[in-house]
Amino acid sequence: MPMTSDAPPTAVAALDIGGTKMAACIATASGPLLRVVQPTLTSGTPDTIARQGLRLIDECCQQLQIDPAVLKSVGVSSCGPFEVRDGATGIIPPNLCGGLTNRDDLPNDWTFLPLESVLRERFSSVRSVRIANDCVAALHGERAFGIAPANAIYVTWSTGIGFGLCVDGHILHGKAGNAGHAGHMLLSETSQALCGCGNRGDLEGMVGGRNFGKHLGKSLELIFSDAQRGDVSALDAVHDAARWFGRALYNLTTILDTEAIFIGGSVWRHNETLLAPLVQREIGDRFPALTRGVTVQSTTLGELVTDMGAFALVMPAGWITDWRAHRPWETLRSVPLT
Amino acid sequence: MPMTSDAPPTAVAALDIGGTKMAACIATASGPLLRVVQPTLTSGTPDTIARQGLRLIDECCQQLQIDPAVLKSVGVSSCGPFEVRDGATGIIPPNLCGGLTNRDDLPNDWTFLPLESVLRERFSSVRSVRIANDCVAALHGERAFGIAPANAIYVTWSTGIGFGLCVDGHILHGKAGNAGHAGHMLLSETSQALCGCGNRGDLEGMVGGRNFGKHLGKSLELIFSDAQRGDVSALDAVHDAARWFGRALYNLTTILDTEAIFIGGSVWRHNETLLAPLVQREIGDRFPALTRGVTVQSTTLGELVTDMGAFALVMPAGWITDWRAHRPWETLRSVPLT
């Protein structure tokens, strides 16, 4: 991407929309410059989320003294699922839409949040807005800046469990951008654990952070620290969860013939040493033609994996080599807004 | 693909390698001309299978009075799984390799059957040999000649259960060509049904033709005819099988965000009217954002779906429109060899 010194700097924006916080970030060829973070808004009209995103991008520009008009494009990593209406992608996340669940802590009756249509008011050129599920975006990040090979899985093990799937070098999108909702894969015919989607016995319902070890009546942190100390019931819960999680990863490996698995998310991050060997065994004990040599490891991009993934969706390909060499995200400054 | 009248006719070959029979077929721009079929050989050196394939292609040419030298390429649909050795794809099917199982009815100690390396002795140019799992090939056929959209699943429900998976218009291949082995997806933690791969409680082990309804001690044909007549235990077995099959299809739909499912294979073909509504319900009752509008139907290419898929792997793109219009496979002559 050669630029003459007179040209305005090319810059791109990344937006990361989560159930509890939203982050915006601006980058130029040299790397991401600044990240601003704010709790995700949950009241107002349904376009509140998208407009909060635009405001955060403007705030980021202002702090950097960059004219927002120089932004060429925005990559968005967002919680899902997605729904396409009138050709534009919006989101219908149960964690944000009060109209979709019985949660009485959400002060709205939202059932559909427009996203692409609002962002296009600002970013109107073709391909200037690209939206992906947060875990799909994360895998774009791992492919661009990490070490994910052409057949790879990214998974976040957190309150929910989400996936990004890459086969033959192609990161799967699906009919509405919802490929990778493998947390809603049914694994048990006996579990009564209820998932937010309504399933009983799917992966997220059983071992997502909300339900994992619920029968023990203590926090996840305590379950893991008790397990580390050898407490039998806590160890059982951890083994059980790792077994289900590993079964899901075995299933995906045999379905997709992938060769590497990258894991992020709070449940994994704090307990990797305990979980990794259990998960690896659950995969490797089965069907050697599919599982031989399959690796399991933590994401190489840490907590910024979804932000970096959002950049990977839209940044000029010519920037990637330099970013890979200098890893500018490792020194990125993050500013909380109230 | 314009040809002058002096040019030799361009022709391509299709080879369909199954556990019990093998078929070769030759086509020109006007369509497939002839198909020869023979029981798959199971004794001799490990290259027996590939050399049988070449002989069947030659036999087909001879009957058509075509010089084998005009064949530009061969598309192969084969039973799997595949293993890549020295950069060339071979097959390791438990149904053919006596060295991989305890079956005493296989008169060989094969553990790996070279395929691509042998076919390349004859078809040496780049991209002149393309090999796909039979169900993956079938989906190539459905995409080329049928009505499969860009996000689609093909599944054969027969003795085994195999899948072809297409996402975003890309048919999944995987690290060794084994994408689509979703019959080995674990679904039940209580079933003791043993699959050929060693799993207990995977889809194929539970409801593949070998194990389906085994506890009733009667043939599959009898189970289905009894179910049609209202026999309660037979109906239970059919409902149970349809439920597991439907759960697997729900899982794939939520993992891949696909929109259409095409089904072939003997178990499905003979009992579609009984199975279809049960399978459809198992999918449609869950997670509307992913399953809304998802269709379930029989393959539109009938029993030739894998042969046509093998052609689709290698035939000139310019032939497809004409074949779609005239459906020449519907009048294809099939000649059995002993």
Chai-1 contact restraints between the chains, C-beta under 6 A:
chainA,res_idxA,chainB,res_idxB,connection_type,confidence,min_distance_angstrom,max_distance_angstrom,comment,restraint_id
A,P81,B,A289,contact,1.0,0.0,6.0,A-B,restraint_1
A,N151,B,G174,contact,1.0,0.0,6.0,A-B,restraint_2
A,N151,B,K175,contact,1.0,0.0,6.0,A-B,restraint_3
A,V167,B,L172,contact,1.0,0.0,6.0,A-B,restraint_4
A,V167,B,A179,contact,1.0,0.0,6.0,A-B,restraint_5
A,D168,B,H173,contact,1.0,0.0,6.0,A-B,restraint_6
A,H170,B,H170,contact,1.0,0.0,6.0,A-B,restraint_7
A,L172,B,V167,contact,1.0,0.0,6.0,A-B,restraint_8
A,H173,B,D168,contact,1.0,0.0,6.0,A-B,restraint_9
A,G174,B,N151,contact,1.0,0.0,6.0,A-B,restraint_10
A,G174,B,D257,contact,1.0,0.0,6.0,A-B,restraint_11
A,K175,B,N151,contact,1.0,0.0,6.0,A-B,restraint_12
A,K175,B,D257,contact,1.0,0.0,6.0,A-B,restraint_13
A,K175,B,E259,contact,1.0,0.0,6.0,A-B,restraint_14
A,N178,B,D257,contact,1.0,0.0,6.0,A-B,restraint_15
A,N178,B,L290,contact,1.0,0.0,6.0,A-B,restraint_16
A,A179,B,V167,contact,1.0,0.0,6.0,A-B,restraint_17
A,A179,B,L256,contact,1.0,0.0,6.0,A-B,restraint_18
A,A179,B,D257,contact,1.0,0.0,6.0,A-B,restraint_19
A,H181,B,T254,contact,1.0,0.0,6.0,A-B,restraint_20
A,H181,B,L290,contact,1.0,0.0,6.0,A-B,restraint_21
A,A182,B,I255,contact,1.0,0.0,6.0,A-B,restraint_22
A,H184,B,T254,contact,1.0,0.0,6.0,A-B,restraint_23
A,H184,B,F287,contact,1.0,0.0,6.0,A-B,restraint_24
A,M185,B,N251,contact,1.0,0.0,6.0,A-B,restraint_25
A,L186,B,R247,contact,1.0,0.0,6.0,A-B,restraint_26
A,L186,B,N251,contact,1.0,0.0,6.0,A-B,restraint_27
A,S188,B,E189,contact,1.0,0.0,6.0,A-B,restraint_28
A,E189,B,S188,contact,1.0,0.0,6.0,A-B,restraint_29
A,C197,B,F287,contact,1.0,0.0,6.0,A-B,restraint_30
A,R247,B,L186,contact,1.0,0.0,6.0,A-B,restraint_31
A,N251,B,M185,contact,1.0,0.0,6.0,A-B,restraint_32
A,N251,B,L186,contact,1.0,0.0,6.0,A-B,restraint_33
A,T254,B,H181,contact,1.0,0.0,6.0,A-B,restraint_34
A,T254,B,H184,contact,1.0,0.0,6.0,A-B,restraint_35
A,I255,B,A182,contact,1.0,0.0,6.0,A-B,restraint_36
A,L256,B,A179,contact,1.0,0.0,6.0,A-B,restraint_37
A,D257,B,G174,contact,1.0,0.0,6.0,A-B,restraint_38
A,D257,B,K175,contact,1.0,0.0,6.0,A-B,restraint_39
A,D257,B,N178,contact,1.0,0.0,6.0,A-B,restraint_40
A,D257,B,A179,contact,1.0,0.0,6.0,A-B,restraint_41
A,E259,B,K175,contact,1.0,0.0,6.0,A-B,restraint_42
A,F287,B,H184,contact,1.0,0.0,6.0,A-B,restraint_43
A,F287,B,C197,contact,1.0,0.0,6.0,A-B,restraint_44
A,A289,B,P81,contact,1.0,0.0,6.0,A-B,restraint_45
A,L290,B,N178,contact,1.0,0.0,6.0,A-B,restraint_46
A,L290,B,H181,contact,1.0,0.0,6.0,A-B,restraint_47
